[in-house]
């Protein structure tokens, strides 16, 4: 499938919905594994297997959507993978502080916020799988979260992508018209769900690709 806008929204008035991890915020789980558990990162293949075992497991997904506490996901992960409990705790507790903005994408977001304030033809939202403790850290650390008109973190609503319910919750909470809404996410499955609900979808690859795609929908971006 060609990467690009799928079923793009009405260009006269747009709701832009952004994912956070690997779109606006750095998310490098392989680096986290190598830092905390170098014995699991001896080869690229071993590293990716460890990433899947920790962050791709149902326990982590439950943590994402607020169904497991940090202590519970630490204990389950350590026991399941025979890892040192204290090191898993350091991994989990430190992630929030290690999340940092992708400056190139933040620059695009800044331009969109200025356009919103000047022209009023675009509104900005977020829809992110993010455990509540990390979400609170981001809200305290980074001013760019105030640029959004609204949004949902999965840990706050006990739903997570790609469950259509979390998309529908955002849509109903902010009265979004599907035909005027574009969702930007780095995971194709998440984009596909948005499109199945009548939204437009863009799989994020880079800030340059994002700016180029949006420029086709928003003249003079």
SEKOLPA-437246 format. One record per atom (N, C-alpha, C, O): residue in one letter; x, y, z. Coordinates in steps of 0.1 Angstrom, whole numbers, plus 5000, padded with zeros to 4 digits. Layout:
<rs>
aXYZ
...
</rs>
This chain:
<rs>
x500949885000
x500050005000
x500950125000
x501950135008
x500650224992
x501350344991
x501050425004
x499950435008
x502150485009
x502050565021
x501450695017
x501950765008
x500450745024
x499850875021
x498550885027
x498050805035
x497850995024
x496551015029
x495550925023
x495450905011
x494750865032
x493650775027
x492350845030
x492050875042
x491550855020
x490150915022
x490251045030
x489651055041
x491051135024
x491251265031
x490051345034
x489051335027
x490051425045
x488951495049
x488651625041
x489451655032
x487551685043
x487151805037
x488151915040
x488451945051
x488851965030
x489952055032
x489552195038
x490352275042
x488252225037
x487752355042
x487752365057
x487952475063
x487652255064
x487752255079
x488152115084
x487552015081
x489352115090
x489951985093
x490251965108
x490652065115
x489951845113
x490351805126
x491551715124
x491451605118
x492751755129
x493951675128
x494151605141
x494351665152
x494251465141
x494451385153
x495751315153
x496051245143
x496551345163
x497951295163
x498151185173
x497651195184
x498851075169
x499450985178
x500651055185
x501151155180
x501151005196
x502351065203
x503650985200
x504551035193
x503650855204
x504850775203
x505350755189
x504550705181
x506550795186
x507250785173
x506650875163
x506950865151
x505750965167
x505251075158
x505651205164
x506351285157
x505151235176
x505551365183
x506651345194
x507351435197
x506651215199
x507551185210
x508451065206
x507950975200
x509751075209
x510650965207
x510150845214
x509850845226
x510150735207
x509850605213
x510850505207
x510650455196
x511850465215
x512850375210
x513050255220
x513950255228
x512150165219
x512150045229
x513449965228
x513849905238
x514049955216
x515249875215
x516349935223
x517149865229
x516450065223
x517450135231
x517250115246
x518150105254
x515950115250
x515650085264
x516049955268
x516649935279
x515749855260
x516149715263
x517749705264
x518249645274
x518449765254
x519849755255
x520449825267
x521449785272
x519849935271
x520350005283
x520149935296
x521049925304
x518949865297
x518649805310
x518949655310
x519349595321
x518949585299
x519149445298
x520149415286
x519649355277
x521349455287
x522249425276
x522449285272
x522749245261
x522149195282
x522249055279
x521149005270
x521348895264
x520149085269
x519049045259
x519249115246
x518449085237
x520249195244
x520449275232
x521749235225
x522449325220
x522149115225
x523349075219
x523449075204
x524449095198
x522249065198
x522149075183
x520849165180
x519949175189
x520749215168
x519449285165
x518249195166
x517149245171
x518349075162
x517248985163
x516848955178
x515648955181
x517848935186
x517548915200
x516949035207
x516049025215
x517449155203
x516849275208
x515449295205
x514649325213
x515049265192
x513649275188
x512749175195
x511649205198
x513349055197
x512548955205
x512249005219
x511148985224
x513249065225
x513149125239
x512049235239
x511249245248
x512149325228
x511149435227
x509749375226
x508849425233
x509549275218
x508249215217
x507849145230
x506649155234
x508749085237
x508449015250
x508049115261
x507149075269
x508649225261
x508349325271
x507149415267
x506149425274
x507349485256
x506449595252
x505349545243
x504349615242
x505449425237
x504449375229
x503449275236
x502549225229
x503749255248
x502949155256
x501649215261
x501549335262
x500649125263
x499349175268
x499549245282
x498749335284
x500549215290
x500649285302
x500949435300
x500449525306
x501849465290
x502149605287
x500949675281
x500749785284
x500249605273
x499049665267
x498049695277
x497349795277
x497949615288
x497049645299
x497549765307
x496749845311
x498849775308
x499349895315
x499050015307
x498750115312
x499150005294
x498850115285
x497450175287
x497250295288
x496550085288
x495150125289
x494650135304
x493450155306
x495550135313
x495250165327
x494650045334
x494050065345
x494749925329
x494149805336
x495149745345
x494849665354
x496449775344
x497549735353
x498249845359
x498549945352
x498649845372
x499449945378
x500849925374
x501249825370
x501750035376
x503150015373
x503749905381
x504549825376
x503449885394
x503949785402
x503549645397
x504449555397
x502349635392
x501849505387
x502549465374
x502949355373
x502749565365
x503449525353
x504849495355
x505449415348
x505549565365
x506849535368
x506949385373
x507849315369
x506149355383
x506249215388
x505949105378
x506649005378
x504949125370
x504549025360
x505649015350
x506048905346
x506249125345
x507249115335
x508549055340
x509148965334
x508949085352
x510149025358
x509948875360
x510848795357
x508748835365
x508548695367
x508448615354
x509048505353
x507748675345
x507548605332
x508848585324
x509048475318
x509748685325
x510948675317
x512148645325
x513348655320
x511948615338
x513048585347
x514148695347
x515348675346
x513648815348
x514548935349
x514548985363
x513648965371
x515649065366
x515749125379
x514649225382
x514449315374
x513949205393
x512849285396
x513249435397
x512549525392
x514349465404
x514749605405
x515049675392
x514749785390
x515649595383
x515949655370
x514749675361
x514649775354
x513749585362
x512549605355
x511849735361
x511249815354
x511849745374
x511249865380
x511949995376
x511250095373
x513249995374
x513950105369
x513550135355
x513450255351
x513450035347
x513050055333
x511650125333
x511450225326
x510650065340
x509350115339
x509150255345
x508550345339
x509850275356
x509650405363
x510450515356
x510050635357
x511450485348
x512250585341
x511750625327
x512250725322
x510850555322
x510450585308
x509850725306
x510150795296
x509050765315
x508350895314
x509351005312
x509151095304
x510451005320
x511451115319
x512251105307
x512951195303
x512250985301
x513150965288
x512351005276
x512951005265
x511051025277
x510251055265
x510551205261
x510351295269
x511051225249
x511351355245
x510751395231
x510551295223
x510551515229
x509851555216
x510751525204
x511951545205
x510051495193
x510751495180
x510651635174
x509551675169
x511751705174
x511651845172
x511151885158
x510351985156
x511451795148
x510951825134
x509451815133
x508851895126
x508851725140
x507451705140
x506751815149
x505651865145
x507351855160
x506851955168
x506852085160
x505952175162
x507752105151
x507752225143
x506552235133
x505952335131
x506152115128
x504952105120
x503752135129
x502852205124
x503752075141
x502552105150
x502452255153
x501352305154
x503652315155
x503652455158
x503052545147
x502252635149
x503452505134
x502852575123
x501352555122
x500552645119
x500852435125
x499452405125
x498752485136
x497652535134
x499352495148
x498652575159
x498552725155
x497552785158
x499652775149
x499552915144
x498452935134
x497753035134
x498352835125
x497352845114
x495952845121
x495052925117
x495752755130
x494552745137
x494152875144
x493052925143
x495152945150
x494853065157
x494653185148
x493853275151
x495253175136
x495053285126
x493853265117
x493253365113
x493653145113
x492653115102
x491453045108
x490353065102
x491552965118
x490452895123
x489952775115
x488852735117
x490752735105
x490352625096
x490852485100
x490752395092
x491552475111
x492052345116
x491952345131
x492152445138
x491752225136
x491752195150
x492652075153
x492751985145
x493252075165
x494251975168
x493851895180
x493451945190
x494051765178
x493651665189
x494751555189
x495551545180
x494851485200
x495751365201
x494951245206
x493951255212
x495451135201
x494851005205
x496050905207
x496650865197
x496450875219
x497750815221
x497550695231
x496950715242
x498250585228
x498350475238
x499450525248
x500650525244
x499150555260
x500050615269
x499650585283
x498550635287
x500350505291
x500050485305
x499850625312
x500650715309
x498950625322
x498650755328
x499850815335
x500050945334
x500750745342
x501950815348
x502850885337
x503350995340
x502950825326
x503850885315
x503051015310
x503651115306
x501750995308
x500951115303
x501051235312
x501251345308
x501051205326
x501151315335
x502551385334
x502651505336
x503551305332
x504951355331
x505051445318
x505551555319
x504451395307
x504451485295
x503751615297
x504251715293
x502651605304
x501851725306
x502551835314
x502451955312
x503351785324
x504151875332
x505351935325
x505752045328
x505951845316
x507251885310
x507151975298
x508052055296
x506151955290
x506152005276
x504952095273
x503852055274
x505352225270
x504252325267
x503452295255
x502352335254
x504052215246
x503252195233
x501952115235
x501052125226
x501852055246
x500551985249
x499352085250
x498252055247
x499752205254
x498652315255
x498252365241
x497252435241
x498852325231
x498452365217
x497252285213
x496552335204
x496952175219
x495852095214
x494552145219
x494452205230
x493552115211
x492152155215
x491552045223
x490452065229
x492151935224
x491751825232
x492451695229
x493251695219
x492151585236
x492751455233
x492451355243
x491951385254
x492951235240
x492751125249
x494051035250
x494651005240
x494451015263
x495450915265
x494750785270
x493850785278
x495250675265
x494550545267
x494550515282
x493550455287
x495550545290
x495550515304
x494550585312
x494250545323
x493950685306
x492950765313
x491550705311
x490550745318
x491350625301
x489950585297
x489750435296
x488750385292
x490850355299
x490750215299
x490350155286
x489750045284
x490850225275
x490750175261
x491950215254
x492650315258
x492350135244
x493550165237
x493450125222
x492650045219
x494150195214
x494250155200
x494750015198
x495649975206
x494249935189
x493349975178
x491849945181
x491049935172
x491449945194
x490049925197
x489250045191
x489550165195
x488250025183
x487550135177
x486850225188
x486550335185
x486650165200
x485950235210
x486650365214
x486050465218
x487950365214
x488750485218
x488650595208
x488650715211
x488650555195
x488450655184
x487050715186
x486850835184
x486050625188
x484650675189
x484450765201
x483650855201
x485250735212
x485150825224
x485750965221
x485051065224
x486850965214
x487351095210
x486351175201
x486151295202
x485851095191
x484851155182
x483651215189
x483251325186
x483151145198
x481951195205
x482251305215
x481451395217
x483351285222
x483751385232
x483951525226
x483551625232
x484451535214
x484751665208
x483851685195
x484151785188
x482851605194
x481951635183
x482651645169
x482351735161
x483551545166
x484251545154
x483451485143
x482851385144
x483451555131
x482851495119
x483851405113
x484951445109
x483551275111
x484451185105
x485051235092
x486251215090
x484251285083
x484651325070
x485651445070
x486251475060
x485751515082
x486551625083
x487751595093
x488351695098
x488051475095
x489051435105
x490151345099
x489851255092
x491351385101
x492551305096
x493351255108
x493751335117
x493651125108
x494351065119
x495751035114
x495950975103
x496751075122
x498251055119
x498850955129
x498850995141
x499250845125
x499850745134
x500950665126
x500850655114
x501950615134
x503050545127
x502650395125
x503450325118
x501550345130
x501150205129
x500050195120
x498950255121
x500250115109
x499250105099
x497950045104
x496850095099
x497949955113
x496649895118
x495850005125
x494650005124
x496550095132
x495750205139
x495150295128
x494050345130
x495850325118
x495350415107
x494150345100
x493150405097
x494250215098
x493250145091
x491850145099
x490850155094
x491950135113
x490750145121
x490150285119
x488950295118
x490950395119
x490450525117
x489650535104
x488550595103
x490250475094
x489650485080
x488350405080
x487350445073
x488250295088
x487050215088
x485950285095
x484750255093
x486250395102
x485250475109
x484850595101
x484050685105
x485450615089
x485150725080
x486050845082
x485850945075
x487150825090
x488150935091
x489150915079
x489150815072
x489851025077
x491051005068
x492150955076
x492150955088
x493150895069
x494250835076
x495650855070
x495650855057
x496650885077
x497950905072
x498950825081
x499050845093
x499650725075
x500750655083
x501950745083
x502550775072
x502350775095
x503550865097
x504850795094
x505050685099
x505650865086
x507050815083
x508050915088
x509150875094
x507851035085
x508751145088
x508051275089
x506951295083
x508751375095
x508151505095
x508051565081
x507051635078
x509051545073
x508951595059
x507751535052
x507051605045
x507551405053
x506451345046
x505151395052
x504151415044
x505051415065
x503851475071
x503551615066
x502451645062
x504551695065
x504351835060
x503951835046
x503051915042
x504551755038
x504251745024
x502751695022
x502051755014
x502351595029
x500951545028
x499951645033
x498951665026
x500251715044
x499351815049
x499251945039
x498252005038
x500351975033
x500452085024
x499452065012
x498952165006
x499251935008
x498251914998
x496851935002
x495951964994
x496551935015
x495251955020
x495052095026
x493952145026
x496152155031
x496052285037
x497052375029
x498152385032
x496552445019
x497352535011
x498152635020
x497652685030
x499352665016
x500252765023
x500652715037
x501052795045
x500552585040
x501152535052
x502652555052
x503252515062
</rs>
